[in-house]
Amino acid sequence: MTYGEPDVDQAIDRLLSAHPEVDAAAGGALDNLDQFHIGGAEAVDLLIPGLALAEGDVILDVGSGFGGPARQIARRTGNHVVGVDITAAYVEAARELTARAGLSDSVRFHTGDIASFHPDAPFAAALTLHVQMNVPDKTAWFRHIAERLAPGARLAVWEVCRPHPADLPWPMPWSLDGTDSFVVPPEELLASLQDAGFTPVEWANESAWVKEWLDTTFAHGLPPGPALPMLLDDGYTRVLNYASALTDGTLEVWRGTFTRKSA
Ligand SMILES: C[S@@+](CC[C@H](N)C(=O)[O-])C[C@H]1O[C@@H](n2cnc3c(N)ncnc32)[C@H](O)[C@@H]1O
């Protein structure tokens, strides 16, 4: 089962104990470990301006994983972030990493599906990175996100698309064998966002940026220290398969900024 690593918390403990030189409280120190999408912390930086945040805005991160993007936004902007994720072990790990980073007052996490998450107040903005590939009914899923946002709120997405029908090399970061993968062409993803009540502000193919990021990041081999694949079942194969599908054009990465319609 994808996202089935049961003891990810202990794996993080072991990795950080083995690397005492890594100060988890230092901003960005865990970027190679806790950003579960292509483009790492730099991709999150591309999304932040589109969120059009004001002081005091609370942001929703849907499918927050180990919490890297949520913590980065809190650090960069000073805003509070709430993450929601269906994988209990990942939420536990996200809370643990947030405590180590000293950010527990500004970044919180809930376990569950967005459909069953009922916040006290609508959020001022939301983001989701590399989650919808696991979701078959994307319109319903984005509609659930829209329902948790204030009218006019921004949504930023960083998403994997498959421009043409083609076999993918499994395992991938979001699916071990393809049975829980629902990757669609960019036009179809855009249509599902619009059908769910979002108006596009930007919809950009970032595949060239991603290829450059891969070249730069891995120019001298793997970066030193704790890294995300160490936490995942079959982690290195998943990352290599993904990089190869992005490099040969089988997959693309699209960045979007949207506004939630008023009614
Ligand atoms: C590839 S990871 C991305 C994590 C995070 N967004 C990041 O970029 O670091 C996908 C995450 O989506 C979560 N997920 C998958 N389906 C979900 C759903 N229907 N609702 C909420 N989370 C979901 C998984 O548990 C996993 O943590």
The ligand as an SDF file (V2000), in Angstrom:
LIG
                    3D

 27 29  0  0  0  0  0  0  0  0999 V2000
    3.3130   12.8790   -2.5320 C   0  0  0  0  0  0  0  0  0  0  0  0
    2.7650   13.2680   -0.9240 S   0  0  0  0  0  0  0  0  0  0  0  0
    2.8060   15.0510   -0.9060 C   0  0  0  0  0  0  0  0  0  0  0  0
    2.8890   15.6310    0.4920 C   0  0  0  0  0  0  0  0  0  0  0  0
    3.0170   17.1430    0.5910 C   0  0  0  0  0  0  0  0  0  0  0  0
    1.9590   17.8020   -0.1320 N   0  0  0  0  0  0  0  0  0  0  0  0
    4.3480   17.6100    0.0930 C   0  0  0  0  0  0  0  0  0  0  0  0
    4.4080   18.0990   -1.0440 O   0  0  0  0  0  0  0  0  0  0  0  0
    5.3430   17.5280    0.8170 O   0  0  0  0  0  0  0  0  0  0  0  0
    1.0210   12.9520   -1.0310 C   0  0  0  0  0  0  0  0  0  0  0  0
    0.3140   13.0730    0.2910 C   0  0  0  0  0  0  0  0  0  0  0  0
   -1.0960   13.1140    0.0340 O   0  0  0  0  0  0  0  0  0  0  0  0
   -1.7610   12.4040    1.0420 C   0  0  0  0  0  0  0  0  0  0  0  0
   -3.0840   12.0430    0.4850 N   0  0  0  0  0  0  0  0  0  0  0  0
   -3.3740   11.1800   -0.5130 C   0  0  0  0  0  0  0  0  0  0  0  0
   -4.7000   11.1750   -0.7640 N   0  0  0  0  0  0  0  0  0  0  0  0
   -5.2550   12.0810    0.0900 C   0  0  0  0  0  0  0  0  0  0  0  0
   -6.5770   12.5430    0.3290 C   0  0  0  0  0  0  0  0  0  0  0  0
   -7.6240   12.0760   -0.3420 N   0  0  0  0  0  0  0  0  0  0  0  0
   -6.7670   13.4790    1.2850 N   0  0  0  0  0  0  0  0  0  0  0  0
   -5.7140   13.9690    2.0030 C   0  0  0  0  0  0  0  0  0  0  0  0
   -4.4440   13.5530    1.8290 N   0  0  0  0  0  0  0  0  0  0  0  0
   -4.2130   12.6330    0.8800 C   0  0  0  0  0  0  0  0  0  0  0  0
   -0.8440   11.2500    1.3640 C   0  0  0  0  0  0  0  0  0  0  0  0
   -1.0990   10.7120    2.6350 O   0  0  0  0  0  0  0  0  0  0  0  0
    0.5190   11.9390    1.2690 C   0  0  0  0  0  0  0  0  0  0  0  0
    0.9150   12.4680    2.5020 O   0  0  0  0  0  0  0  0  0  0  0  0
  1  2  1  0
  2  3  1  0
  2 10  1  0
  3  4  1  0
  4  5  1  0
  5  6  1  0
  5  7  1  0
  7  8  2  0
  7  9  1  0
 10 11  1  0
 11 12  1  0
 11 26  1  0
 12 13  1  0
 13 14  1  0
 13 24  1  0
 14 15  1  0
 14 23  1  0
 15 16  2  0
 16 17  1  0
 17 18  1  0
 17 23  2  0
 18 19  1  0
 18 20  2  0
 20 21  1  0
 21 22  2  0
 22 23  1  0
 24 25  1  0
 24 26  1  0
 26 27  1  0
M  CHG  2   2   1   9  -1
M  END
$$$$
